[in-house]
Amino acid sequence: MNKSQLIEAIANHAQLSKSAAARGLDGLIATIEATLKNGQSVSVVGFGNFEVTARAERGGRNPQTGVEITIAVTNLPVFKAGKALNA
């Protein structure tokens, strides 16, 4: 399912116009992004949790030169599904 199909499904389910459903979905995504960028988590009971985790520093290799490099710590968004979604 792509974004336009999701918007159509939301519009049908909630009996909204497609433009209203699109604004709602865009607002949800923007809110989750902003919350994760602030280092906080978003929890939707029954659905799951969006969190930020730190990937540890690790070694790597430059594929062009073969020189070993150190890859810095990075923060990654993670989704953990809730019990209702795992069924």
N, C-alpha and C positions, 0 to 999 in steps of 0.2 A: 504494500500500500504506500503510495507516495503522498506528498503533502496535500495536493489538490483532492485526492480521493478521501483523505482524512477529513478535510474541511467539509466535503460533501456529506460524509457520514455524520459528522457532528451536527451539521445543519439539519439533516433529516431527523436525527435522534432528538434534538432539542427544539425542533420546529422553529428554527431561526433562518434568516436569509444567509446565503453563502458569504456575503461580505461581513455580516456580524460574526459568523463562526470563524472567519479568517482573522478578524481583529482579536477575538478571544484567544485563538490558538497562538497568534503572534505575541499577545500580551503574556500568555503563560510561558512561552519559550524565553521571552526577554526577562521575565521575572526570575526564572530558574537560572539563566545565565548570570544575571547581576548578583544573585545570592551566592552562587558558587564562586564568582570572582572575588567576593568579599570573604571567602574562606568558610562560609556557613553551609549547612546542609539543608535540603528540602525533603520533608517526609510527607508522603501521601499515604495515609493509613489504608491498608488493604491492597495498595498498588506497589509501593516500593519507596526507596530512598535514593536521592541524588546526593553524592558526597564528593569531596575533593580529597584525593590521596596523593602523597608524595612518592614519586618513583626514586629510589636510591641512586646515588652516583654509581656509575659502572664503567667498565672499560669497553672500548670498541676499537675498531680498526678502520682507517681510511681506505676505502676500496681502490682508489687510484694509486696511492703510493705504498700502501701496506703498513704505514706508520701507526703505531698504537696511540690512541687518544683517550682522554677521559671525558665521558659524557656527563654533564652536570645534572644535578637534581632537578626534576620537573614535577609540576603539579598537574594531575590528570583528573578529569571528571569521571566518576564511576557511578553506575546505576546498580543497585541491589534490589532484586525483585522481592515483593512481599509474599506472604503465604498464599493469598488469594490468587495471585498471578502465577505462582509456581504449580498450581493444581493441574 
